[in-house]
Amino acid sequence: MKYPDEPDSLCTLSIIEPIVQEVFELDCQSKLEEDFLDNLEIEDKETKVLHYARISKKNFTVGQKVLLQHSKLKFFPGKLRSRWLGPHVITKNFDNGAVEIQSLKTNNTFKVNDHQLKEYRKGFQTEHVEIMDLDNPIL
């Protein structure tokens, strides 16, 4: 049997050393890849948590007035065209987030996702408006 110390041996340290170094480098590279994937997964989870925290939950009740998003808008609808249709009245809430609404104008009922709805708010009241004549201002 020949030992690495012997000069005519096939297993000299000069042959083994580069192989051990390459195996060590591959092991370090695989550890770096694992660390990178772990950090990427952690970052994805944190991003999802932040995203879901910014989404506001919409709780609609039966009888509430809402506006429906107009989904068939063109790409360039114009400056003054509204993206909301309505008002509609909620007739039924479903567990999966769907809502049944009824149009006040046509009395048609249809089922939509609650992401397409927003709360209807009346405009300000114009009962107590004072009219000023700009030609003859009161001093």
Backbone torsions as a table, in degrees:
resi	resn	phi	psi	omega
1	MET	NA	139.0	-177.8
2	LYS	-103.9	144.6	-178.8
3	TYR	-108.9	160.9	-179.6
4	PRO	-62.5	-19.3	-179.7
5	ASP	-74.0	-25.8	-175.7
6	GLU	-73.1	138.4	-175.3
7	PRO	-65.5	-31.8	-177.0
8	ASP	-93.2	13.4	179.8
9	SER	-76.6	147.0	177.8
10	LEU	-80.7	-19.8	-177.7
11	CYS	-100.2	63.7	177.6
12	THR	-85.8	161.6	-179.0
13	LEU	-66.2	-28.6	179.9
14	SER	-67.3	-24.7	177.8
15	ILE	-86.8	-39.7	-175.6
16	ILE	-73.9	-36.8	-174.7
17	GLU	-58.4	-47.9	177.9
18	PRO	-63.9	-33.2	179.6
19	ILE	-67.4	-44.4	178.5
20	VAL	-63.7	-40.2	179.0
21	GLN	-63.3	-41.5	179.7
22	GLU	-66.2	-41.4	177.9
23	VAL	-63.8	-41.0	178.2
24	PHE	-63.3	-42.3	178.6
25	GLU	-64.8	-41.0	177.5
26	LEU	-63.6	-39.4	178.6
27	ASP	-65.2	-42.8	178.2
28	CYS	-64.0	-40.0	179.9
29	GLN	-65.5	-40.8	179.2
30	SER	-66.8	-34.8	176.4
31	LYS	-67.1	-39.0	177.3
32	LEU	-64.5	-40.8	177.8
33	GLU	-63.7	-41.8	177.8
34	GLU	-62.7	-43.8	178.0
35	ASP	-61.7	-42.2	179.0
36	PHE	-61.9	-44.9	179.8
37	LEU	-66.7	-37.6	176.5
38	ASP	-63.7	-45.0	179.2
39	ASN	-64.5	-37.3	178.5
40	LEU	-64.9	-41.2	178.7
41	GLU	-66.0	-41.2	178.0
42	ILE	-63.4	-43.0	179.6
43	GLU	-64.0	-39.6	177.7
44	ASP	-62.2	-42.7	179.5
45	LYS	-63.6	-43.7	179.4
46	GLU	-64.1	-38.6	178.7
47	THR	-64.9	-41.6	178.2
48	LYS	-63.7	-41.6	179.6
49	VAL	-61.8	-44.9	178.9
50	LEU	-64.4	-39.8	-179.2
51	HIS	-64.0	-48.0	-178.1
52	TYR	-69.9	-25.4	177.7
53	ALA	-70.8	-28.4	-178.4
54	ARG	-83.6	-15.3	179.0
55	ILE	-80.0	123.7	-179.0
56	SER	-87.0	136.3	177.6
57	LYS	-77.3	133.6	178.5
58	LYS	-104.6	119.3	178.4
59	ASN	-111.5	107.0	179.4
60	PHE	-102.9	144.8	178.7
61	THR	-114.2	157.4	179.2
62	VAL	-65.3	132.1	-179.2
63	GLY	96.2	-9.3	-179.1
64	GLN	-77.1	143.2	177.4
65	LYS	-87.4	135.0	-178.4
66	VAL	-136.7	164.4	172.9
67	LEU	-109.6	143.1	-179.3
68	LEU	-104.5	133.8	179.1
69	GLN	-70.2	132.8	179.7
70	HIS	-81.4	103.1	-172.2
71	SER	-84.2	-12.7	-177.9
72	LYS	-98.9	32.1	178.9
73	LEU	-72.9	149.2	173.6
74	LYS	-74.1	170.1	179.8
75	PHE	-65.4	-37.8	179.5
76	PHE	-122.2	82.4	-173.6
77	PRO	-74.8	-16.9	-175.5
78	GLY	108.6	161.2	-174.1
79	LYS	-69.0	-40.3	-169.3
80	LEU	-97.6	2.7	-179.0
81	ARG	-82.3	129.2	-177.6
82	SER	-78.5	146.6	176.8
83	ARG	-95.6	5.3	-174.9
84	TRP	-123.1	137.0	178.3
85	LEU	-110.2	146.8	175.5
86	GLY	144.6	-169.1	13.3
87	PRO	-83.8	156.0	176.0
88	HIS	-123.6	159.6	178.3
89	VAL	-114.3	135.3	178.9
90	ILE	-77.3	127.5	179.2
91	THR	-105.6	-25.8	-178.0
92	LYS	-158.6	139.2	173.9
93	ASN	-105.8	138.7	176.1
94	PHE	-109.0	161.0	-176.8
95	ASP	-70.7	-28.5	-174.5
96	ASN	-85.8	8.3	178.9
97	GLY	98.4	-3.5	177.0
98	ALA	-81.0	151.2	-178.7
99	VAL	-135.5	136.1	174.5
100	GLU	-96.9	125.7	-178.1
101	ILE	-123.2	157.9	179.1
102	GLN	-126.7	131.7	179.1
103	SER	-73.9	137.8	178.3
104	LEU	-77.0	-26.1	-177.6
105	LYS	-82.1	-46.1	-174.1
106	THR	-108.1	-8.9	-177.2
107	ASN	61.8	19.7	173.6
108	ASN	-79.2	142.4	176.1
109	THR	-112.3	141.5	176.2
110	PHE	-152.7	159.0	-175.5
111	LYS	-102.9	128.8	-179.9
112	VAL	-135.1	166.0	175.0
113	ASN	-79.9	146.3	-176.5
114	ASP	-71.3	-11.3	175.8
115	HIS	-71.5	-18.9	-178.7
116	GLN	-91.5	6.6	-177.0
117	LEU	-116.1	152.3	168.6
118	LYS	-142.4	157.4	-175.2
119	GLU	-65.9	137.8	177.8
120	TYR	-87.3	127.2	177.1
121	ARG	-120.8	131.3	177.8
122	LYS	-69.3	154.3	175.7
123	GLY	-72.7	174.3	-179.2
124	PHE	-72.0	152.6	-178.0
125	GLN	-79.6	140.5	-177.9
126	THR	-111.0	29.3	-178.2
127	GLU	-74.0	-37.6	-172.9
128	HIS	-106.2	51.6	-179.5
129	VAL	-100.1	129.7	176.8
130	GLU	-96.2	137.0	179.4
131	ILE	-102.4	126.1	178.5
132	MET	-112.7	135.1	176.3
133	ASP	-84.5	118.5	-177.0
134	LEU	-79.6	-19.8	178.4
135	ASP	-73.1	-42.1	-179.5
136	ASN	-120.9	81.1	-178.2
137	PRO	-70.7	147.1	178.8
138	ILE	-86.1	127.9	-180.0
139	LEU	-103.0	NA	NA
